[in-house]
Every structure is written in C-alpha cells, then in structure tokens.
Amino acid sequence: MQLNRSMRIDAAKKYVAERLSVSVADIADAVIMSEVREDLNLGQVFESPGIAKGIDAKFRIAQVLGININSVDLFKKRVGL
C-alpha cells in the first residue's frame, strides 16, 4: 500500500486492517493472519492443500484490498479479461 497508493506505513496498515476486518495489531499476529488468509483464501506462507497459490492468490489479494497488482493486470491483459 505504501508503493501502490503512496501511503505512509501507519495509513497503509490501517487501510489493510479495515479491508481485512481486523485490528492494526492483528496484522502483526502470525496466528490471526494465518486464519484470515485461510478464511479469505488469500494463500499461505507455507503451501497447504486446497489453499490458493500463485496468481490465484494474487487475484484474490488484489480483489480484497482493492488494488492493482502488476502481474495480475498483465495476466488479465494477456488472456483478454
């Protein structure tokens, strides 16, 4: 968010926390974020069966956070979406 929307770190954390429906403090909690990523199917740090991977996870992250991700935009362009 810092680079994508030119936000300062505190504003970026607040934005992400609001979009994920968690507190700013929860973003730093690995257990809570693992549950959030699993619930929203955003992918995991460690690969698990049935969890989004690669470009699928990036698509979901872009959608949930309401941002543009270059690799997602390029993929959509190449497949005509």
C-alpha positions in Angstrom: 0.0 0.0 0.0 2.9 2.3 0.6 4.0 2.0 -3.0 0.7 1.3 -4.6 -1.2 4.2 -3.1 1.8 6.3 -1.8 0.6 5.9 1.8 2.7 6.2 4.9 3.2 3.0 6.9 0.6 3.8 9.5 -2.1 4.7 7.0 -1.2 1.6 4.9 -1.6 -0.7 7.9 -4.9 1.0 8.8 -6.2 0.6 5.3 -5.3 -3.1 5.1 -6.7 -3.8 8.5 -10.0 -2.2 7.5 -10.2 -4.2 4.3 -9.4 -7.5 6.1 -11.8 -6.6 9.0 -9.0 -7.0 11.7 -7.3 -4.6 14.0 -4.0 -3.0 13.1 -2.3 -5.0 15.9 -3.7 -8.2 14.4 -1.7 -7.7 11.2 1.5 -8.4 13.1 0.0 -11.6 14.7 1.0 -14.6 12.6 -1.7 -16.9 14.0 -4.5 -14.4 13.4 -3.3 -13.5 9.9 -2.9 -17.2 9.0 -6.6 -17.7 9.9 -7.6 -14.5 8.0 -5.6 -15.7 4.9 -7.2 -19.1 5.2 -10.8 -17.7 5.6 -10.4 -15.3 2.6 -8.4 -17.9 0.6 -5.5 -15.5 0.1 -2.8 -18.1 0.1 -0.5 -19.1 2.9 3.2 -18.5 3.7 3.6 -22.3 3.7 1.8 -24.3 1.0 -1.2 -26.2 2.1 -3.6 -28.4 0.0 -6.7 -26.6 -1.2 -5.3 -23.1 -0.5 -4.9 -20.5 -3.3 -1.4 -20.4 -4.8 0.4 -18.1 -7.1 -1.6 -16.0 -9.5 -4.9 -17.2 -7.9 -3.8 -15.9 -4.5 -2.7 -12.6 -6.2 -6.1 -12.2 -7.9 -7.8 -12.6 -4.5 -5.4 -10.2 -2.7 -6.0 -7.6 -5.4 -9.8 -8.0 -5.1 -9.9 -8.0 -1.3 -7.6 -5.0 -0.9 -9.0 -3.1 -3.9 -5.6 -2.6 -5.5 -3.9 -3.2 -8.8 -1.1 -5.8 -8.9 1.1 -5.6 -12.0 1.3 -9.4 -12.5 -2.5 -9.7 -12.2 -3.1 -6.8 -14.6 -0.6 -8.3 -17.1 -2.3 -11.7 -16.8 -5.7 -10.3 -17.4 -4.5 -8.4 -20.4 -2.8 -11.4 -22.0 -5.9 -13.6 -21.6 -8.4 -10.9 -22.6 -10.1 -10.3 -19.3 
